[in-house]
Amino acid sequence: MKKNTNCMQTIYACFIGYIVQAIVNNFVPLLFVTFQNNYYISLERITFLITLNFIIQLFVDLLSAFFIDRIGYRISILIAHILSAAGLILLTVLPEVFPSPYTGLVIAVIIYAIGGGLLEVLVSPIIEACPTDNKEKAMSLLHSFYCWGHVGVVLLSTAFFWFFGISHWKILALMWAVIPIFNTFLFRSAPIYSLHEEGEQGLSLRELCTSKIFWMLMLMMTCAGASEQAVSQWASTFAETSLHISKTFGDLAGPLTFAACMGASRLLYGKYGDRIRLDLFMRGSCILCILSYLCISILPFPALNLLGCALCGFSVGIMWPGLFSTASVSIPRGGTTMFALLALAGDPGMFRWSDACRSGIFLRRRQSENRNFRSHYFSGRPAPWSDKIKKI
């Protein structure tokens, strides 16, 4: 993939931007037990922080369609990094300042969630606008950095807690905050290109909503988000309950394997995308995704089920960046509004559709373990309908 040397700084900043989003989304869940023990907060209230992060990012996705073009990409991306860093820093301060530590956690999560939501909307169109010879390769490579960021956050955080103790988590939070601070200065001097030709204007929200192709892309993006999270949210628990391994190794064998395979898929297309047709790669990935679901739910061997989780990660890797690239080609004047709404469509698929898929696909296997996990994950107490399911 040939790149204009003037845009290299912009491309590198975008790569780091997705690592920042991975930090925002994946660091705090590693601290849930610590928050529960140190601040005496119920698991139900702690897990709500994930929901809060998701809801805030949804609202940011929606509102971004109306204000980003007005204030400009540079100011918006700088605000995104500043808020991401501020949220991580305040995470170490506010729980000690407020009478209720939970209030401090909520405020910190809201702040960095706004930054994460802005990053989700901004980074893809910024790199799409860069003058590269193969934009599909650049987009796929960009999205692979979220996967590597996810893997890095879990591995490095786990190593830090192993060597220095989880009681020093505040130091690690401040260390992670250095990355968005550094990238703020990188974006401050990086050239920002326009998605449109000089004198050309993007489509309005009303014009987008009258396009049948746009609504098809929205549906496909929702399915892409659901396909990804239906397995990734469940992989760790499956590894623990079916393979009877510890939580640490369950995280390594489940979600990290999924994320690594998803990143490998995006990296593969980022490397060889000029030799592979995007539409054929996406169709093949959809077929592989179906096969991976069958492998997970039907085969009676836990090791092969875990392999199915890895195959699922590889198969869904191209879906999100591939749809962004397809949308840019299909609706060239879509602009910021289109990218914001596509991100908005993908997030609900990642949240609720994933729970529906998880409850349907995996009910046959390890019913009691998975049922207890879902009730524990969302509420911190046994599900009131568990006895009824046992009777079925």
Residue pairs with C-beta under 8 A, 6 or more apart in sequence:
1 132
1 133
1 134
1 137
1 138
1 141
1 270
1 273
1 274
2 132
2 133
3 11
3 130
3 131
3 132
3 133
3 138
4 130
4 131
4 132
6 191
7 130
7 131
7 132
7 191
7 193
9 186
9 189
9 190
9 191
10 126
10 127
10 130
10 187
10 190
10 191
10 192
10 193
11 127
11 130
11 132
11 138
11 142
12 186
13 183
13 186
13 187
13 190
14 123
14 126
14 127
14 142
15 141
15 142
15 145
16 145
16 179
16 182
16 183
16 186
17 77
17 80
17 81
17 119
17 122
17 123
17 183
17 187
18 119
18 123
18 142
18 143
18 145
18 146
18 149
19 145
19 146
19 148
19 149
19 152
19 179
20 81
20 84
20 115
20 116
20 119
20 149
20 179
20 180
20 183
21 84
21 116
21 119
21 120
21 123
21 146
21 149
22 145
22 146
22 147
22 148
22 149
22 150
22 152
22 153
23 84
23 88
23 149
23 153
23 176
23 179
23 180
24 53
24 84
24 87
24 88
24 112
24 113
24 115
24 116
24 119
25 53
25 116
25 150
26 149
26 150
26 153
26 154
27 88
27 153
27 157
27 173
27 176
28 49
28 53
28 91
28 109
29 50
30 153
30 154
30 157
30 158
30 161
31 166
31 169
32 43
32 46
32 47
34 166
34 169
35 41
35 46
35 101
35 105
36 42
36 43
36 46
38 101
39 95
39 101
39 102
39 105
41 101
41 102
41 105
42 380
43 376
43 380
44 379
44 380
44 381
45 102
47 377
47 378
47 379
47 380
49 105
49 106
49 109
52 106
52 109
52 110
52 113
53 109
53 112
53 113
53 116
54 347
54 350
54 351
56 109
56 110
56 113
56 114
56 117
57 113
57 116
57 117
57 120
57 347
58 117
58 344
58 347
58 348
59 117
60 113
60 114
60 117
60 118
60 120
60 121
61 117
61 120
61 121
61 340
61 341
61 343
61 344
61 347
62 340
62 341
62 344
64 76
64 117
64 118
64 121
64 122
64 336
64 340
65 205
65 336
65 337
65 340
65 341
66 205
68 76
68 121
68 122
68 336
68 340
69 202
69 335
69 336
69 337
73 122
73 125
73 126
73 192
74 187
74 188
74 192
76 118
76 122
77 118
77 119
77 122
77 123
77 126
77 187
77 192
78 184
78 187
78 188
79 115
79 118
80 114
80 115
80 116
80 118
80 119
80 122
81 115
81 119
81 180
81 181
81 183
81 184
81 187
82 115
82 180
82 184
83 111
83 112
83 114
83 115
83 118
84 112
84 115
84 116
84 119
84 177
84 180
85 115
85 177
85 180
85 181
85 184
86 111
86 112
86 115
87 108
87 109
87 110
87 111
87 112
87 113
87 114
87 115
88 108
88 112
88 173
88 174
88 176
88 177
88 180
89 173
89 174
89 177
90 104
90 107
90 108
90 111
91 105
91 108
91 109
91 112
91 170
91 173
92 170
92 173
92 174
93 104
94 103
94 104
94 105
94 107
94 108
95 101
95 102
95 104
95 105
95 108
96 104
97 104
98 104
98 107
115 180
120 343
121 336
121 339
121 340
121 343
123 142
124 139
124 142
124 143
124 321
124 324
124 339
124 343
125 195
125 335
125 336
125 339
126 192
126 193
127 138
127 139
127 142
128 135
128 138
128 139
128 195
128 324
128 325
128 328
128 339
129 192
129 193
129 194
129 195
130 138
130 193
131 193
132 138
134 273
134 274
135 325
135 328
136 269
136 273
136 278
136 321
136 322
136 325
137 269
137 270
137 271
137 273
137 274
138 270
139 321
139 322
139 324
139 325
140 266
140 267
140 269
140 270
140 273
140 318
140 321
140 322
140 325
141 266
141 267
141 269
141 270
141 271
142 270
142 321
143 266
143 317
143 320
143 321
144 263
144 264
144 265
144 266
144 267
144 270
144 317
145 263
146 263
147 259
147 260
147 262
147 263
147 266
147 317
148 263
150 255
150 256
150 259
151 256
151 259
151 260
151 263
153 176
154 251
154 252
154 255
154 256
155 256
157 172
158 248
158 251
160 168
160 172
161 169
161 172
164 171
195 202
195 335
195 336
196 202
196 333
196 335
200 333
201 333
202 333
202 334
202 335
202 336
202 337
202 338
203 211
203 331
203 333
203 334
203 335
203 337
203 338
204 337
205 337
208 214
208 331
208 334
208 337
208 338
208 341
209 215
211 331
213 330
213 331
214 327
214 331
214 334
214 338
214 341
217 323
217 326
217 327
217 330
217 331
217 342
218 341
218 342
218 345
219 345
220 323
221 320
221 323
221 342
221 345
221 346
221 349
222 345
222 346
222 348
222 349
222 353
223 349
224 316
224 319
224 320
224 323
224 346
224 349
225 320
225 345
225 346
225 347
225 348
225 349
225 350
225 353
225 354
226 349
226 350
226 353
226 354
226 356
226 357
227 289
227 312
227 315
227 316
227 319
227 349
228 262
228 316
228 319
228 320
228 350
228 354
229 349
229 350
229 351
229 353
229 354
230 293
230 353
230 354
230 357
230 358
230 361
231 258
231 292
231 293
231 296
231 309
231 312
231 313
231 358
232 255
232 258
232 259
232 313
233 354
233 355
233 358
234 358
234 362
234 370
234 373
235 253
235 254
235 255
235 257
235 258
235 306
235 309
236 247
236 250
236 251
236 254
236 255
237 250
237 254
237 369
237 370
237 373
238 254
238 302
238 305
238 306
238 309
238 362
238 366
238 370
239 245
239 249
239 250
239 253
239 254
239 306
240 246
240 247
240 250
240 254
241 366
241 369
241 370
241 373
242 302
242 305
242 306
242 365
242 366
242 369
243 250
243 253
243 302
243 303
243 306
245 253
253 306
254 306
254 309
257 306
257 309
257 310
257 313
258 309
258 310
258 312
258 313
259 313
260 313
261 310
261 311
261 312
261 313
261 314
261 317
262 313
262 314
262 316
262 317
263 317
264 314
264 317
265 285
265 313
265 314
265 315
265 316
265 317
265 318
266 317
266 318
266 321
269 276
269 278
269 281
269 317
269 318
269 321
269 322
278 318
278 322
278 325
278 326
279 326
281 318
281 322
282 318
282 319
282 322
282 326
285 314
285 315
285 316
285 317
285 318
285 319
286 315
286 319
288 311
288 314
288 315
289 312
289 315
289 316
291 311
292 308
292 309
292 311
292 312
292 315
293 308
293 312
293 361
294 308
295 304
295 305
295 307
295 308
295 311
296 305
296 308
296 309
296 312
296 361
296 362
296 365
297 361
297 362
297 364
297 365
299 305
299 308
305 365
320 346
323 342
324 339
324 342
327 334
327 338
327 339
327 342
328 334
331 338
355 374
358 370
358 374
359 374
362 370
363 370
367 389
368 390
371 383
371 386
371 389
372 382
372 383
372 386
374 383
375 381
375 382
375 383
375 386
376 382
